[in-house]
Amino acid sequence: MLRAGALVALGGAAVPLTGCDLFDGKPKPPDPLEPLAAEAADLAGRYRAAIGAASTLADRLTPIADAHQAHADELRRVIGRPAPSGTPAAPSTVTATEPDGLLAELRKAEQPARENAAKACAAAPAERVALLGSIAAARATHLEALK
């Protein structure tokens, strides 16, 4: 039994670390999901700005803002990198002041975001498809909620 344990230990120590970039000093290439994570964080900020501009929309928009923030957080977790902290992101703004105008601005931002999520889902490896599919579906639902 000791001999088998020693062989396992030696065999495990002899396994090369090929493919491991932990020791090569090269930075990781950008993950294809990073733009989607940034987009989700931006959308969350846009919804928060709209709520700030028209508090009457808070009940309607807060769940959507929370969903976008949850998507940004989960995408960052999957990517394995925290949100960039070097330069603070510019706060999201809205230009409309009336509820109808704010909803129109949010629809305008949500439409390409839904398309981006659907494209990312179609191009993703299998282990990421469920997450990206749920994000695309959520964004399509958001468009309906904004009507």
VMD Tcl script that builds the backbone (N, CA, C; Angstrom):
set m [mol new atoms 441]
animate dup $m
set s [atomselect $m all]
$s set {name element resname resid chain x y z} {
  {N N MET 1 A 0.829 -1.179 0.000}
  {CA C MET 1 A 0.000 0.000 0.000}
  {C C MET 1 A 0.878 1.249 0.000}
  {N N LEU 2 A 1.950 1.237 0.749}
  {CA C LEU 2 A 2.853 2.384 0.769}
  {C C LEU 2 A 3.482 2.586 -0.596}
  {N N ARG 3 A 3.840 1.471 -1.243}
  {CA C ARG 3 A 4.447 1.561 -2.558}
  {C C ARG 3 A 3.465 2.188 -3.561}
  {N N ALA 4 A 2.195 1.810 -3.514}
  {CA C ALA 4 A 1.190 2.375 -4.415}
  {C C ALA 4 A 1.015 3.863 -4.154}
  {N N GLY 5 A 1.016 4.258 -2.873}
  {CA C GLY 5 A 0.896 5.670 -2.528}
  {C C GLY 5 A 2.071 6.472 -3.040}
  {N N ALA 6 A 3.283 5.895 -2.945}
  {CA C ALA 6 A 4.476 6.586 -3.438}
  {C C ALA 6 A 4.434 6.732 -4.948}
  {N N LEU 7 A 3.957 5.700 -5.645}
  {CA C LEU 7 A 3.854 5.783 -7.097}
  {C C LEU 7 A 2.848 6.852 -7.521}
  {N N VAL 8 A 1.738 6.928 -6.816}
  {CA C VAL 8 A 0.740 7.951 -7.135}
  {C C VAL 8 A 1.331 9.331 -6.898}
  {N N ALA 9 A 2.035 9.501 -5.799}
  {CA C ALA 9 A 2.634 10.799 -5.489}
  {C C ALA 9 A 3.676 11.168 -6.533}
  {N N LEU 10 A 4.515 10.224 -6.916}
  {CA C LEU 10 A 5.519 10.517 -7.927}
  {C C LEU 10 A 4.893 10.759 -9.287}
  {N N GLY 11 A 3.891 9.969 -9.613}
  {CA C GLY 11 A 3.209 10.148 -10.895}
  {C C GLY 11 A 2.514 11.498 -10.952}
  {N N GLY 12 A 1.894 11.904 -9.858}
  {CA C GLY 12 A 1.230 13.198 -9.810}
  {C C GLY 12 A 2.222 14.337 -9.913}
  {N N ALA 13 A 3.408 14.160 -9.329}
  {CA C ALA 13 A 4.413 15.217 -9.382}
  {C C ALA 13 A 5.022 15.322 -10.764}
  {N N ALA 14 A 4.976 14.239 -11.509}
  {CA C ALA 14 A 5.598 14.251 -12.831}
  {C C ALA 14 A 4.673 14.793 -13.917}
  {N N VAL 15 A 3.410 15.036 -13.574}
  {CA C VAL 15 A 2.470 15.542 -14.570}
  {C C VAL 15 A 2.864 16.967 -14.927}
  {N N PRO 16 A 3.113 17.240 -16.194}
  {CA C PRO 16 A 3.507 18.590 -16.568}
  {C C PRO 16 A 2.331 19.569 -16.456}
  {N N LEU 17 A 2.661 20.803 -16.288}
  {CA C LEU 17 A 1.648 21.840 -16.176}
  {C C LEU 17 A 1.431 22.515 -17.525}
  {N N THR 18 A 1.338 21.736 -18.559}
  {CA C THR 18 A 1.122 22.311 -19.885}
  {C C THR 18 A -0.249 22.954 -19.944}
  {N N GLY 19 A -0.312 24.047 -20.644}
  {CA C GLY 19 A -1.568 24.747 -20.788}
  {C C GLY 19 A -1.905 25.637 -19.613}
  {N N CYS 20 A -1.105 25.608 -18.592}
  {CA C CYS 20 A -1.364 26.420 -17.412}
  {C C CYS 20 A -0.610 27.732 -17.559}
  {N N ASP 21 A -1.326 28.823 -17.598}
  {CA C ASP 21 A -0.663 30.112 -17.763}
  {C C ASP 21 A -0.356 30.774 -16.430}
  {N N LEU 22 A -0.474 29.990 -15.357}
  {CA C LEU 22 A -0.200 30.518 -14.032}
  {C C LEU 22 A 1.252 30.933 -13.887}
  {N N PHE 23 A 2.155 30.213 -14.545}
  {CA C PHE 23 A 3.578 30.461 -14.352}
  {C C PHE 23 A 4.251 31.133 -15.538}
  {N N ASP 24 A 3.566 31.347 -16.631}
  {CA C ASP 24 A 4.239 31.906 -17.799}
  {C C ASP 24 A 4.263 33.431 -17.819}
  {N N GLY 25 A 3.545 34.086 -16.902}
  {CA C GLY 25 A 3.601 35.530 -16.782}
  {C C GLY 25 A 2.808 36.297 -17.820}
  {N N LYS 26 A 2.153 35.611 -18.727}
  {CA C LYS 26 A 1.379 36.291 -19.756}
  {C C LYS 26 A -0.019 36.599 -19.212}
  {N N PRO 27 A -0.533 37.787 -19.510}
  {CA C PRO 27 A -1.904 38.078 -19.076}
  {C C PRO 27 A -2.909 37.262 -19.881}
  {N N LYS 28 A -4.034 36.972 -19.240}
  {CA C LYS 28 A -5.093 36.244 -19.929}
  {C C LYS 28 A -5.653 37.108 -21.057}
  {N N PRO 29 A -5.997 36.494 -22.187}
  {CA C PRO 29 A -6.646 37.281 -23.250}
  {C C PRO 29 A -8.045 37.684 -22.789}
  {N N PRO 30 A -8.596 38.716 -23.395}
  {CA C PRO 30 A -9.951 39.120 -23.003}
  {C C PRO 30 A -10.949 37.995 -23.258}
  {N N ASP 31 A -11.874 37.855 -22.358}
  {CA C ASP 31 A -12.927 36.853 -22.512}
  {C C ASP 31 A -14.010 37.428 -23.421}
  {N N PRO 32 A -14.573 36.623 -24.319}
  {CA C PRO 32 A -15.613 37.138 -25.210}
  {C C PRO 32 A -16.862 37.626 -24.477}
  {N N LEU 33 A -17.017 37.259 -23.210}
  {CA C LEU 33 A -18.186 37.705 -22.446}
  {C C LEU 33 A -17.983 39.058 -21.769}
  {N N GLU 34 A -16.766 39.586 -21.796}
  {CA C GLU 34 A -16.526 40.863 -21.117}
  {C C GLU 34 A -17.401 41.992 -21.656}
  {N N PRO 35 A -17.565 42.135 -22.979}
  {CA C PRO 35 A -18.467 43.208 -23.451}
  {C C PRO 35 A -19.912 43.013 -22.975}
  {N N LEU 36 A -20.358 41.773 -22.883}
  {CA C LEU 36 A -21.714 41.504 -22.423}
  {C C LEU 36 A -21.861 41.858 -20.943}
  {N N ALA 37 A -20.828 41.583 -20.153}
  {CA C ALA 37 A -20.854 41.943 -18.734}
  {C C ALA 37 A -20.887 43.463 -18.570}
  {N N ALA 38 A -20.083 44.158 -19.347}
  {CA C ALA 38 A -20.068 45.626 -19.281}
  {C C ALA 38 A -21.416 46.187 -19.718}
  {N N GLU 39 A -21.993 45.592 -20.748}
  {CA C GLU 39 A -23.288 46.036 -21.241}
  {C C GLU 39 A -24.367 45.841 -20.171}
  {N N ALA 40 A -24.345 44.709 -19.483}
  {CA C ALA 40 A -25.328 44.446 -18.431}
  {C C ALA 40 A -25.185 45.463 -17.298}
  {N N ALA 41 A -23.947 45.771 -16.915}
  {CA C ALA 41 A -23.731 46.769 -15.864}
  {C C ALA 41 A -24.220 48.141 -16.319}
  {N N ASP 42 A -23.967 48.483 -17.586}
  {CA C ASP 42 A -24.429 49.758 -18.119}
  {C C ASP 42 A -25.948 49.822 -18.129}
  {N N LEU 43 A -26.597 48.747 -18.538}
  {CA C LEU 43 A -28.061 48.728 -18.548}
  {C C LEU 43 A -28.618 48.891 -17.139}
  {N N ALA 44 A -28.011 48.234 -16.171}
  {CA C ALA 44 A -28.458 48.399 -14.778}
  {C C ALA 44 A -28.360 49.863 -14.378}
  {N N GLY 45 A -27.261 50.516 -14.754}
  {CA C GLY 45 A -27.096 51.926 -14.444}
  {C C GLY 45 A -28.118 52.808 -15.145}
  {N N ARG 46 A -28.441 52.483 -16.378}
  {CA C ARG 46 A -29.461 53.254 -17.117}
  {C C ARG 46 A -30.825 53.159 -16.430}
  {N N TYR 47 A -31.166 51.949 -16.002}
  {CA C TYR 47 A -32.444 51.778 -15.318}
  {C C TYR 47 A -32.459 52.541 -13.998}
  {N N ARG 48 A -31.355 52.505 -13.272}
  {CA C ARG 48 A -31.272 53.255 -12.000}
  {C C ARG 48 A -31.396 54.755 -12.262}
  {N N ALA 49 A -30.762 55.231 -13.337}
  {CA C ALA 49 A -30.858 56.657 -13.687}
  {C C ALA 49 A -32.296 57.012 -14.055}
  {N N ALA 50 A -32.975 56.130 -14.768}
  {CA C ALA 50 A -34.372 56.391 -15.132}
  {C C ALA 50 A -35.253 56.438 -13.886}
  {N N ILE 51 A -34.986 55.556 -12.945}
  {CA C ILE 51 A -35.750 55.559 -11.692}
  {C C ILE 51 A -35.502 56.873 -10.950}
  {N N GLY 52 A -34.249 57.332 -10.985}
  {CA C GLY 52 A -33.938 58.606 -10.342}
  {C C GLY 52 A -34.631 59.775 -11.015}
  {N N ALA 53 A -34.838 59.689 -12.319}
  {CA C ALA 53 A -35.478 60.772 -13.063}
  {C C ALA 53 A -37.003 60.743 -12.930}
  {N N ALA 54 A -37.564 59.571 -12.710}
  {CA C ALA 54 A -39.024 59.435 -12.583}
  {C C ALA 54 A -39.320 58.337 -11.571}
  {N N SER 55 A -39.419 58.721 -10.326}
  {CA C SER 55 A -39.613 57.735 -9.255}
  {C C SER 55 A -40.920 56.961 -9.416}
  {N N THR 56 A -41.857 57.486 -10.206}
  {CA C THR 56 A -43.105 56.754 -10.432}
  {C C THR 56 A -42.876 55.447 -11.188}
  {N N LEU 57 A -41.718 55.321 -11.824}
  {CA C LEU 57 A -41.395 54.099 -12.569}
  {C C LEU 57 A -40.635 53.074 -11.724}
  {N N ALA 58 A -40.369 53.394 -10.470}
  {CA C ALA 58 A -39.518 52.531 -9.631}
  {C C ALA 58 A -40.051 51.101 -9.534}
  {N N ASP 59 A -41.345 50.948 -9.273}
  {CA C ASP 59 A -41.898 49.591 -9.130}
  {C C ASP 59 A -41.733 48.783 -10.405}
  {N N ARG 60 A -41.817 49.429 -11.519}
  {CA C ARG 60 A -41.737 48.764 -12.823}
  {C C ARG 60 A -40.292 48.480 -13.225}
  {N N LEU 61 A -39.387 49.402 -12.927}
  {CA C LEU 61 A -38.020 49.295 -13.443}
  {C C LEU 61 A -37.008 48.670 -12.472}
  {N N THR 62 A -37.264 48.722 -11.178}
  {CA C THR 62 A -36.298 48.176 -10.217}
  {C C THR 62 A -36.001 46.695 -10.445}
  {N N PRO 63 A -37.020 45.848 -10.679}
  {CA C PRO 63 A -36.688 44.435 -10.929}
  {C C PRO 63 A -35.818 44.239 -12.174}
  {N N ILE 64 A -36.018 45.065 -13.185}
  {CA C ILE 64 A -35.215 44.940 -14.404}
  {C C ILE 64 A -33.787 45.397 -14.133}
  {N N ALA 65 A -33.632 46.499 -13.404}
  {CA C ALA 65 A -32.289 46.964 -13.035}
  {C C ALA 65 A -31.569 45.907 -12.217}
  {N N ASP 66 A -32.280 45.301 -11.276}
  {CA C ASP 66 A -31.684 44.247 -10.441}
  {C C ASP 66 A -31.274 43.038 -11.279}
  {N N ALA 67 A -32.100 42.691 -12.267}
  {CA C ALA 67 A -31.773 41.551 -13.141}
  {C C ALA 67 A -30.509 41.843 -13.944}
  {N N HIS 68 A -30.409 43.040 -14.492}
  {CA C HIS 68 A -29.205 43.391 -15.255}
  {C C HIS 68 A -27.966 43.364 -14.364}
  {N N GLN 69 A -28.091 43.844 -13.137}
  {CA C GLN 69 A -26.939 43.819 -12.231}
  {C C GLN 69 A -26.559 42.389 -11.878}
  {N N ALA 70 A -27.555 41.542 -11.663}
  {CA C ALA 70 A -27.281 40.128 -11.376}
  {C C ALA 70 A -26.593 39.462 -12.568}
  {N N HIS 71 A -27.014 39.819 -13.776}
  {CA C HIS 71 A -26.373 39.267 -14.975}
  {C C HIS 71 A -24.919 39.737 -15.061}
  {N N ALA 72 A -24.688 41.005 -14.808}
  {CA C ALA 72 A -23.312 41.530 -14.845}
  {C C ALA 72 A -22.445 40.800 -13.829}
  {N N ASP 73 A -22.977 40.623 -12.628}
  {CA C ASP 73 A -22.216 39.945 -11.566}
  {C C ASP 73 A -21.920 38.497 -11.933}
  {N N GLU 74 A -22.910 37.803 -12.471}
  {CA C GLU 74 A -22.709 36.391 -12.830}
  {C C GLU 74 A -21.758 36.257 -14.016}
  {N N LEU 75 A -21.871 37.126 -14.990}
  {CA C LEU 75 A -20.938 37.083 -16.122}
  {C C LEU 75 A -19.511 37.312 -15.635}
  {N N ARG 76 A -19.314 38.253 -14.741}
  {CA C ARG 76 A -17.976 38.508 -14.184}
  {C C ARG 76 A -17.472 37.281 -13.425}
  {N N ARG 77 A -18.379 36.601 -12.708}
  {CA C ARG 77 A -17.975 35.389 -11.975}
  {C C ARG 77 A -17.541 34.307 -12.960}
  {N N VAL 78 A -18.304 34.122 -14.033}
  {CA C VAL 78 A -17.982 33.107 -15.040}
  {C C VAL 78 A -16.665 33.446 -15.733}
  {N N ILE 79 A -16.470 34.706 -16.020}
  {CA C ILE 79 A -15.236 35.155 -16.658}
  {C C ILE 79 A -14.042 34.940 -15.731}
  {N N GLY 80 A -14.290 35.071 -14.448}
  {CA C GLY 80 A -13.215 34.909 -13.480}
  {C C GLY 80 A -12.424 36.179 -13.239}
  {N N ARG 81 A -13.024 37.282 -13.556}
  {CA C ARG 81 A -12.369 38.569 -13.349}
  {C C ARG 81 A -13.356 39.543 -12.734}
  {N N PRO 82 A -12.896 40.314 -11.760}
  {CA C PRO 82 A -13.798 41.325 -11.216}
  {C C PRO 82 A -14.000 42.449 -12.225}
  {N N ALA 83 A -14.983 43.252 -11.975}
  {CA C ALA 83 A -15.212 44.411 -12.835}
  {C C ALA 83 A -13.973 45.293 -12.809}
  {N N PRO 84 A -13.643 45.911 -13.928}
  {CA C PRO 84 A -12.472 46.782 -13.955}
  {C C PRO 84 A -12.597 47.871 -12.894}
  {N N SER 85 A -11.510 48.101 -12.166}
  {CA C SER 85 A -11.576 49.094 -11.100}
  {C C SER 85 A -10.607 50.245 -11.307}
  {N N GLY 86 A -9.782 50.197 -12.341}
  {CA C GLY 86 A -8.788 51.241 -12.568}
  {C C GLY 86 A -9.411 52.602 -12.776}
  {N N THR 87 A -10.357 52.694 -13.674}
  {CA C THR 87 A -11.024 53.954 -13.964}
  {C C THR 87 A -12.496 53.790 -13.652}
  {N N PRO 88 A -13.045 54.651 -12.821}
  {CA C PRO 88 A -14.466 54.499 -12.534}
  {C C PRO 88 A -15.296 54.734 -13.788}
  {N N ALA 89 A -16.295 53.911 -13.952}
  {CA C ALA 89 A -17.173 54.042 -15.114}
  {C C ALA 89 A -17.978 55.324 -14.998}
  {N N ALA 90 A -18.230 55.925 -16.125}
  {CA C ALA 90 A -19.065 57.116 -16.129}
  {C C ALA 90 A -20.472 56.717 -15.705}
  {N N PRO 91 A -21.106 57.518 -14.884}
  {CA C PRO 91 A -22.457 57.148 -14.468}
  {C C PRO 91 A -23.393 57.139 -15.673}
  {N N SER 92 A -24.289 56.192 -15.658}
  {CA C SER 92 A -25.263 56.099 -16.744}
  {C C SER 92 A -26.244 57.253 -16.617}
  {N N THR 93 A -26.613 57.782 -17.751}
  {CA C THR 93 A -27.550 58.893 -17.746}
  {C C THR 93 A -28.693 58.607 -18.691}
  {N N VAL 94 A -29.732 59.350 -18.501}
  {CA C VAL 94 A -30.865 59.345 -19.404}
  {C C VAL 94 A -31.126 60.799 -19.778}
  {N N THR 95 A -31.670 61.010 -20.955}
  {CA C THR 95 A -31.908 62.388 -21.386}
  {C C THR 95 A -33.360 62.792 -21.238}
  {N N ALA 96 A -34.260 61.834 -21.255}
  {CA C ALA 96 A -35.682 62.149 -21.125}
  {C C ALA 96 A -36.013 62.450 -19.660}
  {N N THR 97 A -37.095 63.164 -19.467}
  {CA C THR 97 A -37.538 63.464 -18.104}
  {C C THR 97 A -38.936 62.929 -17.836}
  {N N GLU 98 A -39.682 62.689 -18.888}
  {CA C GLU 98 A -41.040 62.159 -18.763}
  {C C GLU 98 A -41.002 60.629 -18.812}
  {N N PRO 99 A -41.890 59.958 -18.081}
  {CA C PRO 99 A -41.898 58.488 -18.087}
  {C C PRO 99 A -41.926 57.858 -19.473}
  {N N ASP 100 A -42.763 58.385 -20.380}
  {CA C ASP 100 A -42.841 57.789 -21.720}
  {C C ASP 100 A -41.507 57.900 -22.458}
  {N N GLY 101 A -40.856 59.026 -22.337}
  {CA C GLY 101 A -39.555 59.221 -22.970}
  {C C GLY 101 A -38.491 58.323 -22.359}
  {N N LEU 102 A -38.532 58.156 -21.057}
  {CA C LEU 102 A -37.571 57.276 -20.379}
  {C C LEU 102 A -37.751 55.835 -20.832}
  {N N LEU 103 A -39.003 55.400 -20.918}
  {CA C LEU 103 A -39.266 54.026 -21.364}
  {C C LEU 103 A -38.799 53.829 -22.802}
  {N N ALA 104 A -38.984 54.839 -23.644}
  {CA C ALA 104 A -38.520 54.746 -25.030}
  {C C ALA 104 A -36.998 54.639 -25.086}
  {N N GLU 105 A -36.302 55.422 -24.261}
  {CA C GLU 105 A -34.837 55.340 -24.217}
  {C C GLU 105 A -34.378 53.957 -23.764}
  {N N LEU 106 A -35.046 53.414 -22.762}
  {CA C LEU 106 A -34.669 52.089 -22.263}
  {C C LEU 106 A -34.929 51.015 -23.313}
  {N N ARG 107 A -36.047 51.126 -24.026}
  {CA C ARG 107 A -36.318 50.165 -25.120}
  {C C ARG 107 A -35.227 50.249 -26.180}
  {N N LYS 108 A -34.820 51.476 -26.491}
  {CA C LYS 108 A -33.780 51.678 -27.505}
  {C C LYS 108 A -32.455 51.049 -27.069}
  {N N ALA 109 A -32.148 51.076 -25.788}
  {CA C ALA 109 A -30.918 50.453 -25.277}
  {C C ALA 109 A -31.066 48.942 -25.147}
  {N N GLU 110 A -32.258 48.505 -24.813}
  {CA C GLU 110 A -32.499 47.078 -24.565}
  {C C GLU 110 A -32.495 46.253 -25.848}
  {N N GLN 111 A -32.951 46.818 -26.952}
  {CA C GLN 111 A -33.062 46.067 -28.211}
  {C C GLN 111 A -31.700 45.527 -28.682}
  {N N PRO 112 A -30.679 46.367 -28.861}
  {CA C PRO 112 A -29.398 45.800 -29.295}
  {C C PRO 112 A -28.774 44.904 -28.224}
  {N N ALA 113 A -29.067 45.184 -26.968}
  {CA C ALA 113 A -28.540 44.333 -25.897}
  {C C ALA 113 A -29.125 42.923 -25.986}
  {N N ARG 114 A -30.407 42.835 -26.323}
  {CA C ARG 114 A -31.029 41.515 -26.503}
  {C C ARG 114 A -30.387 40.788 -27.666}
  {N N GLU 115 A -30.155 41.522 -28.755}
  {CA C GLU 115 A -29.515 40.918 -29.929}
  {C C GLU 115 A -28.089 40.465 -29.601}
  {N N ASN 116 A -27.363 41.259 -28.834}
  {CA C ASN 116 A -25.993 40.882 -28.444}
  {C C ASN 116 A -25.989 39.615 -27.594}
  {N N ALA 117 A -26.933 39.507 -26.678}
  {CA C ALA 117 A -27.013 38.311 -25.842}
  {C C ALA 117 A -27.366 37.085 -26.673}
  {N N ALA 118 A -28.279 37.236 -27.626}
  {CA C ALA 118 A -28.655 36.104 -28.485}
  {C C ALA 118 A -27.469 35.661 -29.346}
  {N N LYS 119 A -26.717 36.614 -29.886}
  {CA C LYS 119 A -25.533 36.278 -30.685}
  {C C LYS 119 A -24.481 35.595 -29.824}
  {N N ALA 120 A -24.269 36.097 -28.615}
  {CA C ALA 120 A -23.285 35.488 -27.706}
  {C C ALA 120 A -23.699 34.063 -27.361}
  {N N CYS 121 A -24.999 33.858 -27.174}
  {CA C CYS 121 A -25.501 32.516 -26.851}
  {C C CYS 121 A -25.241 31.561 -28.010}
  {N N ALA 122 A -25.486 32.009 -29.228}
  {CA C ALA 122 A -25.297 31.158 -30.404}
  {C C ALA 122 A -23.828 30.798 -30.618}
  {N N ALA 123 A -22.919 31.667 -30.199}
  {CA C ALA 123 A -21.496 31.433 -30.419}
  {C C ALA 123 A -20.787 30.823 -29.215}
  {N N ALA 124 A -21.477 30.647 -28.118}
  {CA C ALA 124 A -20.842 30.228 -26.867}
  {C C ALA 124 A -20.568 28.731 -26.811}
  {N N PRO 125 A -19.544 28.359 -26.035}
  {CA C PRO 125 A -19.346 26.936 -25.771}
  {C C PRO 125 A -20.478 26.411 -24.882}
  {N N ALA 126 A -20.671 25.122 -24.903}
  {CA C ALA 126 A -21.811 24.486 -24.233}
  {C C ALA 126 A -21.960 24.889 -22.767}
  {N N GLU 127 A -20.862 25.029 -22.059}
  {CA C GLU 127 A -20.958 25.326 -20.627}
  {C C GLU 127 A -21.467 26.739 -20.340}
  {N N ARG 128 A -21.561 27.589 -21.352}
  {CA C ARG 128 A -22.035 28.960 -21.152}
  {C C ARG 128 A -23.403 29.218 -21.783}
  {N N VAL 129 A -23.905 28.272 -22.529}
  {CA C VAL 129 A -25.138 28.475 -23.282}
  {C C VAL 129 A -26.335 28.728 -22.368}
  {N N ALA 130 A -26.471 27.987 -21.293}
  {CA C ALA 130 A -27.637 28.159 -20.414}
  {C C ALA 130 A -27.678 29.568 -19.832}
  {N N LEU 131 A -26.550 30.053 -19.356}
  {CA C LEU 131 A -26.499 31.403 -18.793}
  {C C LEU 131 A -26.844 32.444 -19.850}
  {N N LEU 132 A -26.216 32.344 -21.012}
  {CA C LEU 132 A -26.440 33.336 -22.055}
  {C C LEU 132 A -27.856 33.251 -22.623}
  {N N GLY 133 A -28.397 32.060 -22.696}
  {CA C GLY 133 A -29.782 31.911 -23.141}
  {C C GLY 133 A -30.747 32.557 -22.171}
  {N N SER 134 A -30.486 32.405 -20.880}
  {CA C SER 134 A -31.380 33.027 -19.902}
  {C C SER 134 A -31.251 34.546 -19.931}
  {N N ILE 135 A -30.050 35.048 -20.179}
  {CA C ILE 135 A -29.869 36.503 -20.291}
  {C C ILE 135 A -30.599 37.026 -21.524}
  {N N ALA 136 A -30.468 36.336 -22.648}
  {CA C ALA 136 A -31.175 36.755 -23.869}
  {C C ALA 136 A -32.688 36.730 -23.651}
  {N N ALA 137 A -33.179 35.696 -22.995}
  {CA C ALA 137 A -34.618 35.602 -22.734}
  {C C ALA 137 A -35.069 36.720 -21.793}
  {N N ALA 138 A -34.276 37.005 -20.784}
  {CA C ALA 138 A -34.621 38.087 -19.859}
  {C C ALA 138 A -34.677 39.424 -20.580}
  {N N ARG 139 A -33.718 39.656 -21.454}
  {CA C ARG 139 A -33.710 40.926 -22.185}
  {C C ARG 139 A -34.903 41.037 -23.126}
  {N N ALA 140 A -35.330 39.933 -23.720}
  {CA C ALA 140 A -36.530 39.969 -24.554}
  {C C ALA 140 A -37.758 40.265 -23.690}
  {N N THR 141 A -37.795 39.712 -22.509}
  {CA C THR 141 A -38.890 39.980 -21.569}
  {C C THR 141 A -38.884 41.441 -21.138}
  {N N HIS 142 A -37.701 41.991 -20.931}
  {CA C HIS 142 A -37.603 43.403 -20.550}
  {C C HIS 142 A -38.214 44.291 -21.630}
  {N N LEU 143 A -37.948 43.965 -22.880}
  {CA C LEU 143 A -38.544 44.744 -23.966}
  {C C LEU 143 A -40.069 44.737 -23.884}
  {N N GLU 144 A -40.632 43.591 -23.578}
  {CA C GLU 144 A -42.088 43.503 -23.449}
  {C C GLU 144 A -42.582 44.297 -22.255}
  {N N ALA 145 A -41.839 44.263 -21.167}
  {CA C ALA 145 A -42.242 44.994 -19.949}
  {C C ALA 145 A -42.175 46.501 -20.134}
  {N N LEU 146 A -41.394 46.947 -21.097}
  {CA C LEU 146 A -41.232 48.386 -21.336}
  {C C LEU 146 A -42.298 48.950 -22.271}
  {N N LYS 147 A -43.158 48.100 -22.827}
  {CA C LYS 147 A -44.189 48.580 -23.759}
  {C C LYS 147 A -45.270 49.325 -23.014}
}
mol reanalyze $m
mol bondsrecalc $m
mol representation Tube
mol addrep $m
